[in-house]
């Protein structure tokens, strides 16, 4: 399953981001807590080397809480500031201001020595498509100041948002990178909805999800759908189709409908709190 998706506007957005980095003090990077490493754009690390960094583990309510803590520890060990949030409900947002001040302490001290007081911190909000940047900004600002949508690619332009006297945010479009060197990254981003479904083989993607759920979270499929789990994803998809009455004419099973239903229930958290990657896997790769 080969997955690549890099619309033309993303190239322009990367160039704009390089320009805008000159204006900011802090990069606030949203990642999806279910795939914290795969949802990080490696270009952001490269472009933002000399900037203070804050990682927001968004959609943490959909992810395994034990894994949330492991990922928070992992990123902190890398020297990044981290906050777990749910942008939709507002959970975790109150703690961000204090962490922003801590992340930019050197800049604030430098300003103070120069006699510059109370200059707001200017932060760029970055992240891949559909990770929740606009929802975060709207929730944090307490008003709908950016356009939001539940499909990748809604934010196209550049917007500054003044939150208070201490903080201004620059919203940016969601940006992927030109090529996924590891196809597992593309698969995981497809599973969480960061790549447009209409370019994907959803039947195949659902089999990949079933395989992962059975391996990493044995019992959740039985609990949610009342099906018998096995090492054969196709048999499990058939069972889901039967249980949920995904049928074509003549009582033939509608695999595509069952696949879409399965992916939707995973993305909405109805199957359970699931994390698709672990920090120990990342550490093992770093050692190779």
N, C-alpha and C positions, 0 to 999 in steps of 0.2 A: 504494500500500500504506500504509494509515493505521494506525499503531500507538499505542495508549494503554493503559497498565495502571497503576492507582493504587488498590490495595485500601484499604478503610476504615481498617485498623489503622495505615496509614502516617501519616495525619493526626495520630492520637494520638501516634505515635512522634516526630513533628517537635516537637509541643508539649512532650513529655517531654525531648527533647534541649535545647530552649531553657532549661528549668529546670536540667538537669544541667550546662550550660555554666558555671554559677556555681561549681561544685565542682571544676573541672579546670584544669590548667595548660597542657595540650598536646592538640591534636587530631591523632591518627594516622589518616590517611585512606588506605584501600586503594583502589587503582584497578587495573583489568585492563590489563596492559601491551600487549595487542593493540588496545585502544581507550582510551588514557589520558585523552583529553579527554571523550569521550562517556560514560565511566564515572565522571565526576566530577559530583556533585550540586551545581548552582549554589547551592542553598540553604545548603550547608555553608560556602561562601565568605562568604555574607551573614551567617550566624549567628556564624561564628567569626572575625570580623575582628580582634579584639583578642587572640587566642590564638596561642601558638607553634604552628607547623604542621610536620608531617612527612608526606610522601607516600611510600607504599610501592608500588612498581611490582610488583604480584603477578602470578604466572603468567608471569614474564619468560622462563621456559624455553620457553613456547609462542610467544613473540613473536620477531620478527626482531631479532637482537642489535644490528645497526647502528642500528635505530630505537630500541631501548632506550636507547642512549647519547644519541641526539639528544633524546629526551624527558627524560632525566635533566638534560641541559644546559638544556633549555627551562624546566623547573620551577625549577631553581636560579637561573636569570636572573630569575625572578619572585619570588625571595626565599624560596622554600620549601626545606626540607631534603628530600633524596630518597635512598631506598635501593631497589635492585633485589632482589627476593626471589622465592623459590619456597616458599610456605608449606607445601606438601605434603612436599617433600623436606628443608626446613629451610635451603636455600641462602640465604645473605645475612643470616640472622637474627642471627648473632654480632656483626655490625657495628652493630646497631640501638641497643644501650645507649649506646655512645659518641656516636652522633648525637642521641639523646634528651637527653643531658647538654649537648651543644652547643646544641641548639634551645632549651633552658630555662636557659641560662647566666645570663640576666638575673634570672630568678626565683630561682635558687640564690644568686646574689650578694646579692639583696635580702634573702633569708632570713638569710644569714650576717651582714649588717649589723644585723639585728634580733636576732641571737643565737640564731636558730633553725637548728639543725644537723641534718642527716640526715633532714629531713622528706621522705618519698617524693614523687616526682613523680606526679601523678594525671593519667592520660591517657584520653581518650575515643577508642575505636576506632569509626570510622564508614566507611560505604561503601554502595554500592547492593547489591541482592540478588545472591547467587551470586558475589560477588567474592572470597570466601575469608576473611572476617573470623574466623569461628569456627575454621577450620583454622589460621589464623595464630596465634590466641591459644593453641590447644592445643599447637601446635608450639613456640611461644615459651616457654610455661609448662612444657613437658616432660611434661604430663599432660593427659588429656581432662577439661577443666573446663567446657567448653561443648558443647552439642549441635551436631553438624555434619550437613550434608546436601548432596547435589549438586543440589538444586533450590531456586529462590528462595523466600524466606519462611520458613526454618526457625527463625531466632532471633526470638522475639516479645517477650520480656521484657527486664528490665534486670539485669545481673550485674556486680558488682565482683570482680576477680581480683587478689590480691596476688602479684606475681611474685617480688619480693625486697625487701630493705629500701629500695631506691632507686626502685621503680616499682610503681604500682598501675594496673590497666587497668579501664575501664568498657566492657563490651560493649554494643552497641546493635543494634536490628533494622536490617536493610537497608532503606534508604529511597530511593524514586524521587521525582520531583517531579510535580506534578499534570498538567502538559501539556508534551509535547515540541514546542517551537516549530519545530524543524527535524526533519522526519521521517527524515532520514538518521541522526540520533541513535537514534531508535527502531529503525531497521533494524539498525544496528550492535550495539545491545544485544540484539536478538533473535538475531543471528548467534552471539554468544558465550554465549547461554543465560541472560541476566539477566531475560528476560521469559518467562512460562510458555508453553511450546510449544502448549498446548491452546487458546490464544486466537489463534494465528497460522495463516496460510496457509503451511505449510512448503514446498509445491511452489513457490510464488512466491519464498519466501525463498531456496530453493536456487538458483534462477535468478539472483538478485541476487549470491549468493556466487560462482557460476561466472563471472559478468560481472567481478566485482572481481578474482578470482584470475587470470583471463586477462589483465586489464589491468595489474595491479601485479606479478604473479609469473608471467610467461609461462614455460611449460615444466613447472610443478609438477604440473598435472593430467595431462599426458602421462606424466610420471615416475611418478606414483602409480597411475594407472589404465590407462596404456597407450592412451589415446585421442588422437585428433587434435583439437587445439584450434582454435577458430574464434570469430568475433564473434557466433555464434548460440548463446546459452546453452541453448536447448531441445534443439538437436542434440547438445550436449555431455552434457546430462542423459540423453538417449536412449542415448548411447554408454556412459555409466556404467552404466545399467540393463542393457544387453546384457552388458557385461564382467563385472558382478557377479551375473548371473543373477537380476535382479529381475523376475520374470515372474508374470503371472496365468494363469489357465486358458487353454488355446489358444495359449500362447506369446506372449500380448499383454504389452507392457512395463508394469511396475508403477512408474509415475512417482513415486508417493508413497513407496514403499519406497526407491527410489533417492535421493530427496530427503532422507529421514531418515538414510540411510547416509552421504550426503555431508556433511550437517551434523554428524553425530556424529564423523566422521573429522577434520573441521576442528577441532571443539571439543577433541578429544583430542590434537591436534598430529600426527596421523598423515600429514596432507598436507604438513606442513612447518612451519617457524617463520614465522608470518604476522602482520603488523601491518596493521590496516585503516585507520589514519589517520596522518598525518605532521605534525610540528610546523610545517613550512613552510606547510601548508594553514591552520593556525590563525593563523599570523602574517599571512597574506594577508587573512584575515577581520578581524583586528584593525585593519588599515590601512584597511579600507573605511569 
